[in-house]
Amino acid sequence: MLSTDTWLKIICSMMINAILFGVGIVTVLMVPAFSDNLKIWIPVVVVVSFAVAPLLAGYVARRMRLRNWGKKQWRNGDLISG
């Protein structure tokens, strides 16, 4: 059975991957300079979003666990939670 931290990282990675892919594909499709080489840029967006998502998910998932906050930090919040 996988740990809670692993499940959080997997779920966060999927959501972050979707956001990164969406932003990347809209950028590629909207910028006229990229329109000549869509066969190159679309796979690049897919690979980059798959590569970067787990790295960002590790940071976000860590902040989702209450035990990783102190009582003082829980009251103050941070950049992600506000």
N, C-alpha and C positions, 0 to 999 in steps of 0.2 A: 504494500500500500504506500502511496506517495504521501509525503508530509504536506502539511498545510502551506508551508512556504513555497514548495514546488508547485502546488496547484495555483496559488496566487500568482506566481511568476508566469505560468502557462496562460492563465486567463488574461493577465495584463499584457503579455506579449502579443496575444491575438488582437486585442483592442488597439494597442499601439501600432501594430502592423497595419491594421485597416486604416488608421488615421494617416500614417506615413505614406502608404500607397495612394490614398485618395489625394493628399496634397501633392505628391509627386506626379501623379498621372494628370491631374488638372493643370499643373505647371507645364508639363511637357506638351499637352494638347493646346494650351493657350499661347505659348511663346512661339512666334512664327519661325524663329531660328531653328527650333527643334523639329519642325514639321517635315523637313527634308529627310531626316534620319529617324523616323519613328520606329523602324525595325530594330534600331540600335538602342534608342532611349527607353522604350517601354520595358524591355528585359532588364535594363540597368536599374530602372525604378523598382522592379520586382525584387531583384537581388539585394539592392541596398535596403529596402524596407524589411526584408527577411533578416538581413545581417544586423541592422541597427536595433530592431525591436527588442530582442532579448537583453541587450545591454541597457536600454532605457527601462525595461520591465523590472530588472533587478533593483533599480533605484526606487521605482514607484511601489513595487510590491513590499519592499522593506518598510516603507512608510505607512503601509496599510495595517500593519500589526500594532496593536495597542502596546504590547510589551516593548517595542522599540522606541517609544516615546517616554519621556519622564513625565511626572505630574505637572511640572512647570512648563515643559515644552508642549504638552497636550493643551494647556490653557492658551498658550501663545500662538500655536499653529506654525505653519511654515509656508514656503512658496507654493507647494502643491495644494495643501488643504485650505489655505486662507487664514 
